[in-house]
Amino acid sequence: MTVPLSILDLAPIPSGSTAGDALRDTLDLARRAEEFGYHRYWLAEHHFAAGVASSAPAVLIALVAAATSRIRVGSGAVQLGHQTPLAVVEQFGLIDALHPGRVDLGLGRSGQRRAELAGQTAKPPERPAGPAGSRVVDGLLIPPPFDWSALARSPQLAFQASLLQQPGARTPDFAEQVDDVIAFLRGTFTSPDGYAAHAVPGEGADVEVWILGSSGGQSAQVAGERGLPFAANYHVSPSSVLEAVEAYREAFKPSATLAEPYVVVSADAVVAEDDATAAELAKPYPLWVRSIRTGQGAMPYPSPEEAGAHVWSEADRALVADRVDTQFVGSPETVTERLRVLQRATRADELLVTTATHAHADRVRSYELLAAAWREGR
């Protein structure tokens, strides 16, 4: 089955460039993505990262919507623990007021998940690291899980997290936040005492609410129980993608939004005319992932030459192995075949592709080649 392809953009900042350069590249890529026939263009939310410019998705989504005319635009995802449901609905309602019927509001857990991880005792992955801990399910590589607990307890990350909320603020339960978002959109929000509150703009907006998740935990449950579409994360958490989509489908209840489950699955890909060229373009990716997983935040995206100069330890390689092994790199034929495996194994209704390269032209070309090959069934 040929399913739609969509794009997840982090607005990566290449080494030697500026945030302004990255944002102009995002607007250019969004226009080209519309020409290439992609279904959605989603923007991520990241903070304190020298190599990522997508810190304010609502602002960037508004800019992308204004620069395009047909493609759906949205968040992948708003980190709901950092702001109130009212603020989120007002922001996305404002965008919808100018670009009606094109806006996706993707919601993700953030502060709540971080607190849970910080309270965990560091433990080894459920399966041993390395090839021996990997498995293949219906042709899809499922690597060992990455242990986030040590990183989540980093004092530096705790300090950064404190800056994303008002002092003393408490992150409500994610399910409550999602229900509040939906209530504000529908105009049914009331306080426990019966006082009504209305989001203007936002109430009645034709905004499509999505839940994004990396496991079979609360995000998948919330999406399923409320009959909302769900986006599962293979490109960051490949070890748990199958449990995430299965948990969502098991929890699904038909709603006014959906009669049946609808699943998008993300993948990281780099496409070039041949496998060797694509491998060269993807050479910086492991170093970029290492910068994230060592707690320093995404570094400016290196050039292949800069990446080639890095001296790798075995510990470094193990740190990024699951992400590197599950990145889809190659010619259009190579990558489309791997994406079809991902789609079959997860039974995804849509695929969400994220691509980072040092040169903007290479990233545009990657998406162009992929769209053409996917459309032609290669």
KELUMFI-676219 format. One line per field, with one value per atom (N, C-alpha, C): x, y, z. Coordinates in steps of 0.2 Angstrom, whole numbers. Layout:
BEGIN
px = [X | ...] $
py = [Y | ...] $
pz = [Z | ...] $
***
This chain:
BEGIN
px = [4 | 0 | 4 | 3 | 7 | 3 | 6 | 3 | 6 | 3 | 6 | 13 | 17 | 23 | 22 | 25 | 25 | 32 | 33 | 40 | 39 | 45 | 46 | 52 | 52 | 58 | 60 | 66 | 69 | 72 | 72 | 76 | 83 | 87 | 94 | 98 | 103 | 107 | 114 | 116 | 123 | 128 | 134 | 140 | 142 | 144 | 145 | 139 | 133 | 127 | 124 | 118 | 115 | 108 | 104 | 97 | 93 | 95 | 91 | 92 | 98 | 99 | 95 | 95 | 91 | 83 | 81 | 74 | 72 | 76 | 75 | 75 | 80 | 80 | 73 | 71 | 64 | 59 | 58 | 53 | 54 | 60 | 61 | 60 | 61 | 60 | 52 | 49 | 42 | 38 | 41 | 38 | 39 | 45 | 47 | 44 | 43 | 39 | 32 | 29 | 22 | 22 | 27 | 28 | 29 | 33 | 35 | 29 | 24 | 18 | 17 | 21 | 21 | 14 | 12 | 5 | 5 | 10 | 10 | 18 | 18 | 25 | 24 | 28 | 27 | 34 | 34 | 39 | 40 | 46 | 47 | 48 | 49 | 50 | 56 | 62 | 68 | 71 | 74 | 76 | 84 | 87 | 94 | 99 | 97 | 101 | 104 | 111 | 114 | 113 | 111 | 110 | 103 | 98 | 91 | 88 | 84 | 81 | 74 | 71 | 64 | 62 | 63 | 61 | 54 | 51 | 44 | 40 | 37 | 34 | 28 | 24 | 18 | 20 | 26 | 28 | 31 | 34 | 37 | 32 | 27 | 21 | 17 | 16 | 13 | 17 | 24 | 28 | 27 | 28 | 27 | 20 | 15 | 8 | 8 | 11 | 10 | 14 | 20 | 24 | 22 | 16 | 14 | 6 | 3 | -4 | -9 | -6 | -10 | -8 | -1 | 1 | -1 | -3 | -5 | 1 | 1 | 6 | 5 | 10 | 8 | 14 | 13 | 18 | 20 | 26 | 28 | 33 | 32 | 25 | 26 | 21 | 21 | 22 | 27 | 29 | 24 | 19 | 13 | 15 | 20 | 22 | 25 | 26 | 29 | 25 | 18 | 14 | 6 | 2 | -5 | -9 | -14 | -18 | -21 | -23 | -26 | -21 | -15 | -10 | -9 | -9 | -8 | -14 | -20 | -26 | -26 | -25 | -25 | -20 | -14 | -8 | -11 | -13 | -15 | -22 | -26 | -32 | -31 | -25 | -23 | -21 | -17 | -14 | -20 | -25 | -30 | -35 | -35 | -40 | -37 | -31 | -28 | -27 | -27 | -25 | -30 | -36 | -41 | -41 | -42 | -42 | -35 | -30 | -23 | -19 | -21 | -17 | -18 | -12 | -12 | -8 | -12 | -9 | -7 | 0 | 3 | 5 | 3 | 4 | 9 | 13 | 18 | 19 | 20 | 22 | 29 | 31 | 38 | 40 | 37 | 39 | 38 | 32 | 30 | 34 | 36 | 40 | 47 | 50 | 56 | 57 | 52 | 52 | 52 | 48 | 48 | 55 | 58 | 65 | 70 | 69 | 74 | 74 | 68 | 67 | 69 | 71 | 73 | 80 | 81 | 88 | 91 | 97 | 100 | 100 | 98 | 98 | 100 | 102 | 104 | 98 | 99 | 93 | 90 | 84 | 81 | 84 | 87 | 91 | 98 | 103 | 110 | 111 | 116 | 117 | 121 | 121 | 124 | 120 | 123 | 119 | 116 | 119 | 116 | 109 | 108 | 102 | 97 | 98 | 93 | 89 | 83 | 79 | 76 | 74 | 71 | 64 | 59 | 52 | 49 | 47 | 44 | 49 | 55 | 60 | 62 | 59 | 61 | 66 | 71 | 76 | 73 | 73 | 71 | 77 | 81 | 87 | 85 | 90 | 89 | 87 | 83 | 81 | 87 | 87 | 92 | 89 | 94 | 93 | 93 | 88 | 88 | 89 | 88 | 88 | 94 | 100 | 106 | 106 | 104 | 104 | 98 | 93 | 87 | 89 | 94 | 96 | 101 | 103 | 109 | 107 | 111 | 110 | 109 | 113 | 112 | 105 | 103 | 96 | 91 | 92 | 87 | 86 | 92 | 92 | 89 | 90 | 87 | 79 | 77 | 70 | 67 | 70 | 67 | 66 | 69 | 69 | 63 | 60 | 54 | 47 | 47 | 41 | 42 | 37 | 37 | 39 | 43 | 45 | 39 | 40 | 35 | 29 | 29 | 24 | 24 | 18 | 17 | 14 | 17 | 14 | 8 | 2 | -3 | -2 | -7 | -7 | -8 | -5 | -5 | -12 | -16 | -22 | -27 | -26 | -30 | -28 | -22 | -20 | -23 | -23 | -26 | -34 | -37 | -44 | -46 | -41 | -42 | -41 | -36 | -35 | -42 | -44 | -50 | -56 | -57 | -63 | -62 | -56 | -56 | -57 | -55 | -57 | -64 | -67 | -75 | -79 | -76 | -80 | -84 | -81 | -85 | -81 | -75 | -71 | -75 | -75 | -77 | -73 | -73 | -69 | -73 | -70 | -74 | -80 | -79 | -85 | -90 | -89 | -94 | -93 | -87 | -86 | -83 | -86 | -84 | -78 | -74 | -68 | -68 | -67 | -67 | -60 | -57 | -51 | -53 | -50 | -51 | -45 | -42 | -45 | -44 | -47 | -46 | -52 | -57 | -63 | -67 | -68 | -71 | -66 | -60 | -55 | -55 | -54 | -53 | -46 | -44 | -37 | -38 | -33 | -33 | -28 | -31 | -27 | -24 | -17 | -13 | -10 | -9 | -4 | 2 | 8 | 14 | 17 | 20 | 22 | 28 | 32 | 38 | 37 | 32 | 31 | 24 | 23 | 16 | 13 | 15 | 13 | 7 | 7 | 2 | 0 | 4 | 3 | -1 | 1 | -3 | -10 | -10 | -17 | -21 | -19 | -23 | -26 | -21 | -23 | -29 | -28 | -32 | -39 | -39 | -45 | -49 | -46 | -50 | -51 | -49 | -50 | -47 | -41 | -37 | -31 | -29 | -23 | -17 | -13 | -7 | 0 | 5 | 11 | 16 | 19 | 24 | 31 | 36 | 42 | 48 | 49 | 54 | 61 | 61 | 67 | 71 | 68 | 71 | 71 | 65 | 65 | 63 | 67 | 65 | 64 | 67 | 66 | 58 | 54 | 48 | 42 | 44 | 39 | 33 | 35 | 29 | 25 | 27 | 23 | 19 | 22 | 18 | 12 | 13 | 7 | 2 | 4 | 0 | -4 | -1 | -5 | -10 | -8 | -13 | -19 | -18 | -23 | -28 | -25 | -28 | -33 | -30 | -34 | -39 | -39 | -43 | -51 | -54 | -61 | -64 | -68 | -71 | -73 | -72 | -74 | -77 | -79 | -81 | -76 | -69 | -64 | -62 | -62 | -60 | -64 | -66 | -70 | -65 | -59 | -54 | -47 | -42 | -36 | -32 | -28 | -24 | -17 | -12 | -6 | -1 | 3 | 9 | 15 | 20 | 27 | 32 | 37 | 42 | 48 | 53 | 59 | 64 | 70 | 76 | 79 | 79 | 82 | 86 | 91 | 95 | 95 | 93 | 92 | 97 | 101 | 105 | 104 | 107 | 107 | 109 | 114 | 117 | 118 | 119 | 120 | 127 | 132 | 138 | 138 | 134 | 134 | 129 | 124 | 120 | 124 | 128 | 132 | 137 | 139 | 144 | 140 | 134 | 130 | 127 | 126 | 124 | 130 | 136 | 142 | 141 | 139 | 138 | 133 | 128 | 123 | 125 | 129 | 131 | 134 | 138 | 141 | 136 | 131 | 126 | 121 | 120 | 116 | 120 | 127 | 131 | 130 | 130 | 130 | 123 | 118 | 112 | 112 | 115 | 114 | 120 | 124 | 129 | 127 | 121 | 118 | 120 | 124 | 126 | 120 | 116 | 111 | 113 | 109 | 111 | 116 | 122 | 127 | 125 | 128 | 127 | 129 | 125 | 125 | 132 | 136 | 143 | 143 | 148 | 150 | 152 | 152 | 155 | 163 | 166 | 173 | 174 | 170 | 171 | 169 | 164 | 162 | 168 | 171 | 177 | 183 | 183 | 189 | 188 | 182 | 181 | 183 | 187 | 189 | 184 | 182 | 176 | 179 | 176 | 177 | 172 | 173 | 168 | 162 | 163 | 157 | 153 | 156 | 153 | 149 | 152 | 148 | 142 | 143 | 137 | 131 | 133 | 129 | 124 | 126 | 122 | 120 | 122 | 121 | 113 | 109 | 102 | 99 | 101 | 99 | 103 | 109 | 113 | 110 | 109 | 107 | 100 | 96 | 89 | 88 | 93 | 93 | 93 | 88 | 88 | 92 | 97 | 102 | 103 | 103 | 104 | 101 | 101 | 98 | 90 | 86 | 79 | 76 | 79 | 76 | 78 | 84 | 86 | 81 | 80 | 77 | 69 | 66 | 59 | 58 | 62 | 61 | 61 | 66 | 66 | 60 | 58 | 52 | 46 | 45 | 40 | 40 | 46 | 46 | 44 | 46 | 43 | 36 | 33 | 26 | 22 | 25 | 22 | 22 | 28 | 29 | 24 | 23 | 20 | 12 | 11 | 4 | 2 | 7 | 6 | 2 | -2 | -7 | -3 | 3 | 6 | 13 | 18 | 25 | 28 | 31 | 34 | 41 | 44 | 51 | 55 | 61 | 65 | 72 | 75 | 81 | 85 | 91 | 96 | 103 | 105 | 111 | 115 | 121 | 125 | 123 | 122 | 120 | 113 | 110 | 102 | 100 | 104 | 103 | 102 | 107 | 106 | 100 | 98 | 92 | 86 | 85 | 80 | 80 | 86 | 86 | 84 | 86 | 84 | 77 | 73 | 66 | 63 | 66 | 64 | 64 | 70 | 71 | 66 | 66 | 61 | 54 | 52 | 45 | 43 | 48 | 47 | 47 | 52 | 52 | 46 | 44 | 38 | 32 | 31 | 26 | 26 | 32 | 32 | 32 | 32 | 32 | 39 | 45 | 51 | 53] $
py = [-6 | 0 | 6 | 11 | 17 | 22 | 25 | 29 | 36 | 41 | 48 | 49 | 53 | 55 | 62 | 64 | 70 | 72 | 78 | 80 | 83 | 81 | 84 | 88 | 94 | 99 | 101 | 101 | 104 | 110 | 113 | 119 | 118 | 113 | 112 | 118 | 120 | 126 | 122 | 122 | 120 | 124 | 120 | 124 | 129 | 135 | 141 | 145 | 143 | 147 | 150 | 153 | 156 | 154 | 155 | 154 | 157 | 163 | 166 | 162 | 160 | 155 | 149 | 146 | 140 | 141 | 147 | 148 | 150 | 153 | 154 | 148 | 143 | 137 | 133 | 133 | 130 | 133 | 139 | 142 | 140 | 139 | 137 | 130 | 126 | 119 | 117 | 121 | 120 | 122 | 127 | 129 | 123 | 120 | 115 | 108 | 107 | 101 | 101 | 107 | 108 | 106 | 108 | 107 | 99 | 96 | 89 | 84 | 87 | 83 | 80 | 83 | 80 | 83 | 78 | 79 | 85 | 84 | 89 | 91 | 97 | 100 | 101 | 97 | 98 | 101 | 105 | 108 | 106 | 104 | 101 | 107 | 106 | 110 | 108 | 112 | 111 | 117 | 116 | 122 | 121 | 126 | 126 | 122 | 122 | 118 | 123 | 123 | 128 | 126 | 119 | 117 | 116 | 119 | 119 | 125 | 128 | 134 | 134 | 128 | 127 | 127 | 133 | 134 | 136 | 139 | 142 | 139 | 133 | 130 | 134 | 137 | 141 | 147 | 150 | 156 | 153 | 148 | 145 | 142 | 139 | 136 | 142 | 148 | 153 | 156 | 156 | 158 | 153 | 147 | 142 | 142 | 143 | 143 | 149 | 155 | 161 | 160 | 156 | 155 | 149 | 146 | 140 | 141 | 137 | 138 | 132 | 126 | 120 | 115 | 114 | 109 | 110 | 105 | 105 | 107 | 111 | 113 | 112 | 110 | 109 | 107 | 105 | 104 | 97 | 96 | 89 | 88 | 90 | 92 | 98 | 101 | 106 | 103 | 105 | 102 | 105 | 101 | 104 | 106 | 103 | 104 | 111 | 115 | 121 | 127 | 126 | 131 | 129 | 133 | 131 | 129 | 125 | 123 | 129 | 134 | 140 | 144 | 145 | 148 | 144 | 138 | 134 | 135 | 134 | 135 | 142 | 147 | 154 | 154 | 152 | 152 | 149 | 143 | 139 | 141 | 144 | 147 | 153 | 157 | 163 | 161 | 155 | 153 | 151 | 147 | 144 | 150 | 155 | 161 | 164 | 163 | 166 | 160 | 154 | 148 | 143 | 144 | 139 | 132 | 127 | 120 | 117 | 120 | 118 | 116 | 117 | 117 | 111 | 108 | 102 | 104 | 102 | 104 | 97 | 96 | 90 | 91 | 87 | 88 | 82 | 84 | 79 | 80 | 75 | 76 | 79 | 82 | 85 | 85 | 90 | 91 | 85 | 82 | 76 | 70 | 69 | 64 | 65 | 71 | 72 | 71 | 73 | 71 | 64 | 60 | 53 | 50 | 52 | 49 | 51 | 57 | 60 | 56 | 53 | 49 | 42 | 40 | 33 | 32 | 26 | 23 | 21 | 23 | 21 | 13 | 11 | 3 | 2 | -4 | -6 | -7 | -7 | -8 | -15 | -16 | -22 | -28 | -26 | -31 | -28 | -33 | -30 | -26 | -21 | -16 | -19 | -17 | -19 | -24 | -27 | -31 | -37 | -40 | -45 | -44 | -37 | -35 | -33 | -33 | -30 | -36 | -35 | -40 | -37 | -41 | -39 | -42 | -38 | -39 | -37 | -42 | -41 | -37 | -38 | -35 | -29 | -26 | -20 | -21 | -17 | -17 | -14 | -18 | -15 | -15 | -10 | -10 | -10 | -11 | -11 | -4 | -4 | 3 | 7 | 14 | 18 | 20 | 20 | 22 | 29 | 33 | 40 | 42 | 38 | 40 | 44 | 42 | 46 | 53 | 53 | 60 | 64 | 61 | 65 | 68 | 65 | 68 | 73 | 75 | 80 | 86 | 89 | 96 | 101 | 101 | 106 | 105 | 99 | 99 | 101 | 99 | 102 | 109 | 112 | 120 | 122 | 120 | 122 | 121 | 115 | 114 | 119 | 121 | 126 | 133 | 134 | 140 | 140 | 134 | 134 | 134 | 135 | 136 | 142 | 145 | 149 | 146 | 150 | 147 | 144 | 138 | 134 | 131 | 132 | 129 | 122 | 119 | 112 | 110 | 105 | 102 | 97 | 99 | 95 | 88 | 83 | 77 | 78 | 74 | 75 | 74 | 69 | 68 | 74 | 77 | 83 | 89 | 90 | 95 | 94 | 88 | 86 | 88 | 86 | 87 | 94 | 98 | 105 | 109 | 106 | 109 | 108 | 101 | 100 | 104 | 105 | 109 | 116 | 119 | 126 | 126 | 121 | 121 | 121 | 117 | 116 | 121 | 125 | 130 | 128 | 122 | 119 | 119 | 123 | 123 | 127 | 124 | 127 | 125 | 129 | 128 | 123 | 120 | 116 | 119 | 126 | 130 | 132 | 130 | 131 | 137 | 141 | 147 | 145 | 148 | 147 | 151 | 149 | 152 | 151 | 156 | 155 | 157 | 154 | 155 | 159 | 165 | 170 | 173 | 171 | 166 | 159 | 154 | 147 | 143 | 146 | 142 | 141 | 135 | 133 | 133 | 133 | 133 | 126 | 126 | 119 | 117 | 115 | 113 | 105 | 101 | 94 | 93 | 90 | 88 | 81 | 81 | 75 | 73 | 67 | 65 | 62 | 64 | 61 | 57 | 51 | 47 | 43 | 41 | 36 | 29 | 28 | 21 | 19 | 14 | 12 | 15 | 20 | 23 | 28 | 33 | 37 | 41 | 43 | 47 | 42 | 36 | 31 | 30 | 29 | 28 | 34 | 40 | 46 | 47 | 46 | 46 | 41 | 35 | 30 | 31 | 32 | 33 | 39 | 44 | 50 | 50 | 44 | 44 | 49 | 50 | 55 | 52 | 55 | 52 | 52 | 47 | 46 | 46 | 49 | 49 | 45 | 40 | 36 | 37 | 37 | 40 | 34 | 32 | 28 | 31 | 37 | 40 | 42 | 43 | 44 | 39 | 35 | 29 | 23 | 21 | 15 | 8 | 8 | 2 | 0 | 6 | 5 | 7 | 8 | 10 | 5 | -2 | -7 | -7 | -6 | -6 | 0 | 6 | 12 | 11 | 9 | 9 | 3 | -2 | -7 | -5 | -1 | 1 | 6 | 10 | 15 | 12 | 7 | 3 | -1 | -4 | -7 | -3 | 4 | 8 | 12 | 12 | 16 | 15 | 21 | 21 | 26 | 24 | 29 | 35 | 40 | 47 | 51 | 57 | 62 | 63 | 63 | 64 | 58 | 52 | 46 | 40 | 37 | 30 | 25 | 25 | 20 | 23 | 19 | 22 | 25 | 30 | 33 | 34 | 31 | 31 | 34 | 39 | 41 | 39 | 36 | 34 | 38 | 40 | 45 | 40 | 43 | 40 | 45 | 44 | 48 | 46 | 50 | 47 | 53 | 50 | 54 | 51 | 54 | 51 | 55 | 52 | 55 | 50 | 52 | 48 | 41 | 40 | 33 | 32 | 26 | 24 | 28 | 28 | 31 | 38 | 42 | 49 | 50 | 46 | 47 | 46 | 41 | 39 | 45 | 48 | 54 | 59 | 61 | 66 | 65 | 58 | 56 | 55 | 56 | 55 | 60 | 66 | 70 | 67 | 63 | 62 | 59 | 54 | 51 | 56 | 60 | 66 | 70 | 72 | 76 | 73 | 66 | 63 | 62 | 61 | 61 | 67 | 73 | 79 | 80 | 77 | 77 | 72 | 66 | 61 | 62 | 67 | 68 | 74 | 77 | 82 | 89 | 90 | 97 | 100 | 96 | 99 | 98 | 98 | 97 | 103 | 100 | 105 | 108 | 113 | 115 | 109 | 108 | 102 | 102 | 97 | 97 | 95 | 97 | 95 | 88 | 85 | 78 | 78 | 84 | 84 | 85 | 89 | 90 | 83 | 80 | 74 | 68 | 69 | 64 | 65 | 71 | 72 | 70 | 68 | 66 | 59 | 58 | 51 | 48 | 42 | 39 | 34 | 34 | 28 | 23 | 17 | 12 | 14 | 18 | 21 | 26 | 30 | 34 | 31 | 26 | 22 | 18 | 16 | 12 | 17 | 24 | 29 | 30 | 30 | 32 | 26 | 20 | 15 | 14 | 14 | 13 | 18 | 24 | 30 | 29 | 27 | 26 | 20 | 15 | 9 | 9 | 14 | 14 | 21 | 24 | 29 | 26 | 29 | 26 | 30 | 27 | 31 | 27 | 31 | 28 | 31 | 27 | 29 | 29 | 33 | 32 | 25 | 21 | 14 | 11 | 12 | 9 | 12 | 18 | 21 | 20 | 20 | 18 | 11 | 7 | 0 | -1 | 3 | 2 | 6 | 11 | 14 | 10 | 6 | 1 | -4 | -6 | -11 | -8 | -2 | 2 | 2 | 4 | 5 | -2 | -7 | -14 | -16 | -15 | -18 | -14 | -8 | -4 | -3 | -5 | -4 | 4 | 8 | 15 | 17 | 22 | 25 | 31 | 33 | 39 | 38 | 41 | 41 | 48 | 50 | 57 | 56 | 60 | 59 | 65 | 64 | 70 | 69 | 74 | 74 | 80 | 79 | 84 | 83 | 88 | 88 | 94 | 95 | 101 | 106 | 104 | 109 | 109 | 115 | 115 | 112 | 113 | 110 | 102 | 99 | 92 | 90 | 94 | 92 | 92 | 98 | 99 | 93 | 91 | 86 | 79 | 78 | 72 | 71 | 76 | 76 | 75 | 79 | 78 | 71 | 68 | 62 | 57 | 57 | 53 | 53 | 59 | 60 | 57 | 58 | 56 | 48 | 45 | 38 | 35 | 38 | 35 | 36 | 41 | 42 | 37 | 36 | 31 | 24 | 22 | 16 | 12 | 16 | 13 | 10] $
pz = [0 | 0 | 0 | -5 | -5 | 0 | 5 | 10 | 9 | 11 | 10 | 14 | 11 | 14 | 17 | 23 | 26 | 28 | 31 | 33 | 40 | 44 | 50 | 50 | 51 | 51 | 57 | 59 | 65 | 64 | 58 | 56 | 58 | 56 | 58 | 56 | 60 | 59 | 57 | 51 | 49 | 52 | 53 | 56 | 51 | 53 | 49 | 47 | 49 | 47 | 53 | 52 | 58 | 58 | 64 | 64 | 59 | 57 | 51 | 45 | 44 | 38 | 38 | 44 | 45 | 44 | 46 | 45 | 38 | 35 | 28 | 24 | 26 | 22 | 24 | 30 | 31 | 27 | 26 | 22 | 15 | 12 | 5 | 5 | 10 | 9 | 10 | 14 | 14 | 7 | 4 | -3 | -8 | -7 | -12 | -10 | -4 | -1 | -4 | -4 | -7 | -15 | -18 | -25 | -26 | -22 | -22 | -21 | -17 | -16 | -9 | -4 | 3 | 6 | 10 | 13 | 19 | 23 | 29 | 30 | 33 | 35 | 42 | 46 | 54 | 56 | 61 | 64 | 71 | 73 | 80 | 85 | 91 | 97 | 101 | 100 | 104 | 107 | 113 | 117 | 118 | 119 | 121 | 117 | 110 | 105 | 100 | 100 | 96 | 88 | 87 | 80 | 78 | 82 | 80 | 81 | 76 | 76 | 78 | 79 | 80 | 87 | 90 | 97 | 99 | 94 | 95 | 89 | 89 | 83 | 81 | 85 | 83 | 79 | 81 | 77 | 70 | 70 | 64 | 59 | 62 | 58 | 55 | 58 | 55 | 49 | 50 | 44 | 38 | 40 | 35 | 31 | 35 | 32 | 27 | 29 | 25 | 19 | 19 | 13 | 8 | 10 | 6 | 5 | 2 | 0 | 1 | 1 | 1 | 6 | 7 | 12 | 19 | 22 | 30 | 34 | 39 | 43 | 50 | 54 | 61 | 65 | 71 | 76 | 77 | 78 | 79 | 85 | 91 | 94 | 98 | 100 | 105 | 112 | 116 | 122 | 127 | 129 | 132 | 139 | 142 | 149 | 150 | 145 | 145 | 145 | 143 | 143 | 144 | 145 | 147 | 140 | 141 | 136 | 132 | 136 | 134 | 129 | 131 | 127 | 120 | 121 | 115 | 110 | 112 | 108 | 105 | 109 | 106 | 100 | 101 | 96 | 90 | 90 | 84 | 82 | 86 | 83 | 79 | 81 | 77 | 70 | 70 | 64 | 59 | 62 | 59 | 56 | 60 | 57 | 51 | 49 | 43 | 38 | 40 | 36 | 38 | 37 | 40 | 36 | 40 | 38 | 36 | 38 | 36 | 42 | 48 | 54 | 58 | 59 | 64 | 71 | 76 | 83 | 86 | 85 | 88 | 95 | 100 | 107 | 109 | 114 | 117 | 124 | 128 | 135 | 135 | 140 | 141 | 148 | 152 | 159 | 163 | 162 | 166 | 164 | 158 | 156 | 159 | 159 | 162 | 169 | 173 | 180 | 182 | 178 | 179 | 178 | 172 | 171 | 176 | 178 | 183 | 190 | 191 | 197 | 197 | 191 | 190 | 192 | 194 | 195 | 189 | 187 | 180 | 180 | 174 | 174 | 167 | 165 | 159 | 154 | 148 | 143 | 144 | 142 | 143 | 139 | 134 | 130 | 130 | 129 | 129 | 123 | 124 | 119 | 113 | 107 | 102 | 98 | 92 | 88 | 91 | 96 | 100 | 103 | 105 | 108 | 103 | 96 | 91 | 89 | 86 | 83 | 77 | 73 | 67 | 67 | 66 | 66 | 59 | 55 | 49 | 44 | 45 | 41 | 44 | 49 | 52 | 58 | 58 | 64 | 70 | 75 | 82 | 86 | 88 | 92 | 99 | 103 | 111 | 113 | 118 | 120 | 123 | 122 | 125 | 132 | 137 | 144 | 145 | 145 | 146 | 153 | 158 | 165 | 167 | 165 | 168 | 165 | 158 | 155 | 158 | 160 | 163 | 170 | 173 | 180 | 179 | 173 | 173 | 176 | 180 | 183 | 178 | 173 | 167 | 164 | 163 | 160 | 164 | 171 | 176 | 176 | 176 | 176 | 170 | 164 | 158 | 158 | 161 | 162 | 166 | 171 | 176 | 172 | 167 | 163 | 159 | 158 | 153 | 156 | 163 | 167 | 172 | 174 | 179 | 186 | 190 | 197 | 201 | 203 | 207 | 203 | 196 | 192 | 192 | 192 | 192 | 185 | 182 | 176 | 177 | 175 | 176 | 172 | 174 | 170 | 163 | 159 | 151 | 149 | 151 | 149 | 151 | 157 | 158 | 154 | 152 | 147 | 141 | 138 | 131 | 132 | 137 | 138 | 138 | 141 | 141 | 134 | 131 | 124 | 120 | 120 | 116 | 118 | 125 | 127 | 125 | 125 | 123 | 115 | 111 | 104 | 103 | 107 | 106 | 110 | 114 | 117 | 123 | 126 | 132 | 138 | 138 | 144 | 150 | 156 | 162 | 168 | 173 | 179 | 183 | 189 | 193 | 196 | 197 | 200 | 195 | 188 | 183 | 179 | 180 | 176 | 169 | 164 | 157 | 155 | 151 | 148 | 141 | 137 | 129 | 126 | 122 | 118 | 112 | 112 | 106 | 104 | 98 | 93 | 96 | 93 | 95 | 95 | 99 | 99 | 92 | 91 | 84 | 79 | 80 | 75 | 72 | 65 | 62 | 62 | 68 | 70 | 71 | 68 | 69 | 75 | 80 | 86 | 85 | 86 | 86 | 93 | 94 | 100 | 97 | 100 | 98 | 104 | 102 | 108 | 105 | 110 | 109 | 112 | 115 | 119 | 119 | 122 | 123 | 130 | 132 | 139 | 138 | 142 | 142 | 136 | 132 | 126 | 121 | 120 | 116 | 119 | 125 | 129 | 128 | 129 | 128 | 121 | 116 | 109 | 107 | 109 | 108 | 111 | 118 | 122 | 119 | 116 | 114 | 107 | 103 | 96 | 92 | 94 | 90 | 86 | 81 | 77 | 81 | 80 | 84 | 79 | 81 | 78 | 82 | 80 | 83 | 81 | 85 | 84 | 83 | 77 | 75 | 75 | 73 | 71 | 78 | 83 | 90 | 95 | 95 | 99 | 95 | 91 | 87 | 91 | 97 | 100 | 103 | 103 | 106 | 101 | 95 | 90 | 89 | 89 | 88 | 94 | 100 | 106 | 107 | 104 | 104 | 99 | 93 | 89 | 91 | 94 | 96 | 102 | 107 | 113 | 110 | 106 | 103 | 100 | 96 | 92 | 98 | 102 | 108 | 112 | 113 | 117 | 113 | 106 | 102 | 103 | 103 | 104 | 98 | 94 | 89 | 92 | 88 | 90 | 85 | 86 | 81 | 76 | 78 | 74 | 70 | 72 | 69 | 70 | 65 | 66 | 67 | 64 | 65 | 67 | 70 | 71 | 65 | 66 | 61 | 64 | 61 | 63 | 58 | 61 | 57 | 60 | 57 | 60 | 56 | 61 | 58 | 57 | 52 | 50 | 48 | 50 | 48 | 41 | 36 | 30 | 26 | 22 | 18 | 11 | 6 | -1 | -5 | -10 | -15 | -21 | -26 | -33 | -32 | -28 | -27 | -19 | -17 | -10 | -7 | -12 | -9 | -8 | -12 | -11 | -5 | -4 | 2 | 8 | 8 | 14 | 16 | 11 | 12 | 15 | 13 | 16 | 23 | 24 | 31 | 36 | 34 | 38 | 45 | 44 | 51 | 56 | 54 | 58 | 65 | 65 | 71 | 76 | 74 | 78 | 81 | 77 | 79 | 84 | 83 | 88 | 95 | 94 | 100 | 104 | 101 | 104 | 109 | 106 | 109 | 115 | 114 | 120 | 125 | 124 | 129 | 134 | 132 | 136 | 134 | 129 | 127 | 122 | 120 | 115 | 108 | 103 | 96 | 94 | 92 | 90 | 83 | 81 | 74 | 69 | 64 | 60 | 56 | 58 | 55 | 48 | 44 | 37 | 37 | 32 | 31 | 33 | 31 | 33 | 41 | 44 | 51 | 55 | 52 | 55 | 54 | 49 | 47 | 52 | 55 | 59 | 66 | 68 | 75 | 76 | 82 | 84 | 88 | 86 | 90 | 94 | 100 | 105 | 105 | 107 | 107 | 111 | 117 | 121 | 117 | 113 | 108 | 103 | 100 | 95 | 98 | 104 | 107 | 109 | 111 | 113 | 107 | 101 | 95 | 91 | 92 | 88 | 86 | 90 | 89 | 83 | 84 | 79 | 73 | 73 | 66 | 63 | 66 | 63 | 60 | 62 | 60 | 55 | 54 | 49 | 42 | 37 | 31 | 26 | 23 | 19 | 13 | 7 | 1 | -5 | -11 | -17 | -16 | -20 | -19 | -19 | -23 | -22 | -16 | -13 | -7 | -1 | -1 | 5 | 4 | -2 | -2 | 0 | -2 | 0 | 8 | 11 | 19 | 22 | 18 | 21 | 20 | 15 | 14 | 19 | 21 | 27 | 33 | 35 | 40 | 40 | 35 | 34 | 35 | 32 | 33 | 40 | 43 | 50 | 55 | 54 | 59 | 57 | 50 | 47 | 48 | 46 | 47 | 41 | 42 | 37 | 34 | 36 | 34 | 37 | 33 | 35 | 36 | 41 | 42 | 42 | 37 | 36 | 38 | 42 | 44 | 41 | 38 | 35 | 37 | 38 | 40 | 36 | 32 | 29 | 30 | 29 | 30 | 25 | 19 | 14 | 12 | 12 | 11 | 4 | -1 | -7 | -7 | -3 | -2 | 1 | 6 | 9 | 5 | 1 | -4 | -9 | -11 | -16 | -14 | -7 | -4 | -4 | -2 | -2 | -9 | -14 | -21 | -23 | -23 | -25 | -22 | -15 | -12 | -14 | -15 | -17 | -24 | -28 | -35 | -35 | -31 | -31 | -28 | -22 | -19 | -23 | -27 | -31 | -37 | -40 | -45 | -43 | -36 | -34 | -35 | -35 | -36 | -29] $
***
